Amino acid sequence: MMRPIVALVARALPFALASSLPITIPLGLDLYLPVPDSNLLTVDRIALGERLFEDRRLSSDGSISCRSCHDPRHGFGGSTPVAVGVFGRRGARNVPALINRGYGRAFFWDGRIASLEEQVLMPIVNPEEMDLSVAEASARVGLSVDDLSRALASYVRTILSGNSRYDRFLHGDPTSLTSEAQAGLQVFRRSGCQACHVPPTFTDERFHNTGVAWRPAEQRFQDEGRFLVTGRRGDRGAFKTPTLRDVAGTAPYMHDGSLNTLEAVIDFYDQGGRPNQNLDVEIRPLHLSPADKHALVAFLHSLSGTIQAGRSR
């Protein structure tokens, strides 16, 4: 099903770094937001994309919109372990947060899509999500497939989060981080978290096996992740690094929503993930003290910022 759809909207996208945008880039983010020449941001296109993002006609039974899963109250992510689509159908993976995805280089947990213009159509056609053909979706809203794709992608590019306490601390306000959060920042750096969760977006946009999908008793991966895209053995059980921005509000965590709290996530990594033959070289036992763990949670809370979407100036 995917190939004909991609053929309709996928084309070489020469990226231009836009220095003049109809949006304001929040403190802490790169001031140059990558925007394809074929889909420059305009006020009208962003506004149309925002309306489409909330339009339930894009689902087969008219019950859900993009916003139904990507909730602004949760970093434009989900609050359930896995996505729940039309007719109560359940997906296999957690709904990723959309904040700062305009800076992304790969989309979905397995990185199978390379542009937002392609990505925004995939939930519409997915039988476990909105279950509607792009032809029917475009007919329902009176747009061409390209216009539907460009508008939704434009709106998603405006979903940004910055101006967090962490950002203000880096920009010269020493009072914006508590002493515990500052200690947590040091734990974050010395424990190697920053190797994958790279500022300013707090993701390296790469794929890592941390053992979440490995089932030791069965000696198999419940979800083979990136391998399903590349076919490379070393990619079995690898998933894209999620952003840590606004992470305090995007529980549950991991690609399968299997961990409910930040404390549980920290314990998981402190123990060295879940050993398997493809475990990433960066994953090892951390031997954090209880004080270290509390400080790390405090730091992660400091990454909650001001989330904006749509035209902001």
N, C-alpha and C positions, 0 to 999 in steps of 0.2 A: 504493500500500500504506500510506503514512504517514497519510493523512487519517482513515481509520476508527479507527486506533490512537490518534491524538491526540484524537479526539472522545471516546474512552472515558475519558481521564485528564485532559485539559486543561479547566481551569475557571479563572475569575478567582481569582487567588491573592493575597489581601490580605496583604502582608508585615508581620509584627510583628517589631520588633527585640527579640530575646530577651536579657534580662539575667540570667536564671537558667537554666542549661543543665546537663544531665548529663555535660558534658565540660568540660575546662579549655582555655581559649584560650591558646596559647603566647605568650611574650614577642615583641612586635613586630607582632602582628596586631591588627586592630580588635577591641575587646572585645565589640562588638555584632554577632553573626552573624545575618544575615537568615534568618528561618525562616517559611514560610507558616503562617497560622493553621490551614489544613486539614491540616497535617502536622507538628505540634509534635514536637520530639525527645523520645523516651522511651527508657528503658534497654532495654525489651523490643523496641521497634521497631528500634533500632540493632543489637542483637544478632541479630535476625532478618535484617536487611540484610547483616550481615557474613557470616552463613552462606550467604545467597543469592549473595553476591559470589563465593564460592568453589565454588558448586554447578554441576557440569558438566552437570546435567540441563537447564540452560537453553540448551544448544546442541543442534542437531538430531541430531548423531551422538554426543553425550555426551563429546566429546573436549576441550572447552575450557570455561573459566569466565570471568567478567569479569576475575578476577585473572590469567588466562593472558596477557592483553595488557597489563593495567594492573599491572605488577610493582612491589611495594613497594620493591624494591631499586633501582628507577629512578624514584623520585618518583611511583610509581603510574602510570608511563608505559611506553612500549615501548623495546626495545633494537634493533629492526630498522628499516630505512628506512620501511616501510609496515606496516600491520596484516596479520597472517596469521590467517585464520579457519579454519572447518571445512574438511576435505578439502584443506588446504593452499592454499585460495583467498587471493589477495592483494588487498588494497584499494589505493586510490590515494593515501592520505594517511598520514602519521605518526601514531602513537598519542599523543594529548596527555596530559600529566601531569594527575592528578586532585587534586593537593595544592591546598588552599585554594579549590576550586571552589564551596564553599558561599557564597563572596562574589561569584560570577560573575553576570553579567547576560545573557550569551548563550553558547550551547554549540555545540560542534563548530567546526572551523576556519572555517566560513562563517557561523556564528551562526544557523543555521536553526531552532534550538530555543531557547525562552525560559525554560524551567524545568528543574530537575533531575528533577522528577517525569515529565516527558515524555522527557528525554534518556536516562534509564536503560533505557528500553524499546527505543530505536532500535538499539543493537548486537544485541539479541536477534533482531529481525526482519530485520536486514540480511543479504541472501544471501551477502555476502562476509565476514561475521563469524560470527554464531551460527546464522542461517538457521532460525529457529523462530517460528511464529506466537505471538502473546501468549496466545491461547486455549489452545494446547498447553502453553506454558511455565507458565501459571498452573495448569493441570490437573496437570502433572507434580509441582509442589511443593505442591499442595493449598491454593492461595490464590486470592483474587479478583485480577483485574488491578490494581485500585486498591491492594490490600494489597501486592502485589508491587512496584508502582511506589513506593509510600510508603516501604516498608522499604529498598529499594535506595537511594533518594534520601537517606534519613536517614543511612545508613551513609556515603555519599559526603560528606555535610556534615561528618562527623567527621574526614575525612582532612585534617589540618592540618600545616603546617610553619612553625616559627618558632624563636625562641631560637638564631638563628645568631650567628656572630661579629660580623656587621654589626649585628644587633639589640642585642647586648650593648654594642657600641661606642656606639651611639646612646643607650643608657640609662646611660651614664656610666662604662664600663670602657675606658679608653684603651689598655689593653694587649691588647684582644681582636683588634685589627686590626694587622697588620704595617705598617711604614712604606710598603711597596710597595702593599699593599691600600688604604691610606689615599690614596696617590697615584692609584690606580685609581679610587677613589670620585670624586675630583676630575675625572679624565678622563671618567668616566661622566656627570657633571653638565654639564661645559662642552661636551661633544661632542653634547649633545642627546639622549642615550639615554633620559634620564628623561622626555622628552616623551611617549613611548609606554609605556615600562616604568615606570609610576608606582608608587612605594611606597604602602602597605606590601605589596601583593600583586605589585608589579612588572609590572602590566599595566593598560592603560587600558580594556580590554574593548571596544576599537574595532577597526576594520578598516583595514589599510594595504597598499598595493601597494609592495613593495620590489624587485620585479622577479624574484623567485625563479622564478615560473612562466613568465616571458617567454622565448620562444625566438627570438632575433634572426634567425637564418638563415631561419626559417620565418615570421617576422613574425606570430606568434600566441602566445596563452597556452596552455600545456599543460593548465592547470587554471584555469578562469575564476573560481573562488573565490566571493566574496560576490555577484557578478553572477548566479549561478545561483539565488540567493534573492530578490534585489531586482529584477533585470532592468534596473538602471541601468548605463549604459555606464561611468560613472566608477568603478564597483565591480569592473570586470574585473581579475582578478589580485590582488584584495585579500583578505587573510586576517586573522583575529583575532590580536592581539598575545598571544603565549604568556607565561606567567609566567617570570621569571628565578630564582625561588626554587628551590634545589636543581638549578640548571641544569647544574652540573658533572657530575651523575649521570644526565642524561636524553638523552645523545647516542644517535642522530644527530639533527641539528637541521633546522629549517624544516618547513613543512607537508608536504613530500615526502621528508623525511629525507635530503636531498641533500648536506648538509655534516656531516662526521664529527667535527669538533673545534671547541672554542671559538675556537681560533686561526683556523680557516677562516672562522668566522662573523664575527669581527672584521675579517679581511681583506676579506670581502665588503662589509661596511658602510663600511670605510675607503675603498674604491674608489667609493662612492656607489651601491651596489646594482647593479642591471642596468637601464640606461635603457630606458624605454618610454613610450608616450603617457600612461599613467596613473600614473606614478611619484609616490609621495607627496611632498608639498612638504618634509617633514622630512628626506628622504633626499638627501644630498649628499656629495661626497668630504670626508673628515675630515682627511686629511694627518697621521695619527698617526705618531709616531716609534716605533722598535722598543721603546724604554723605555716609552712610553705603552701599547703593546699588551701588553707583559708585565705592566704594572701593572693594566691592565683585566682580564686573565685572573685575576690574584691577587684582585681585588675580587670577581669573579663567583664564585670559589671560596668566598669568605667568606659567600655567601648560602646555603650548604648548612647546614641546620638540623636540628632534631630533628623527625622525622616521626612523627606519632601517628595512630592510627585506631581507631575503636570507642570504647567508654566509657572515659574517662580519669580518672574520679574517682568 
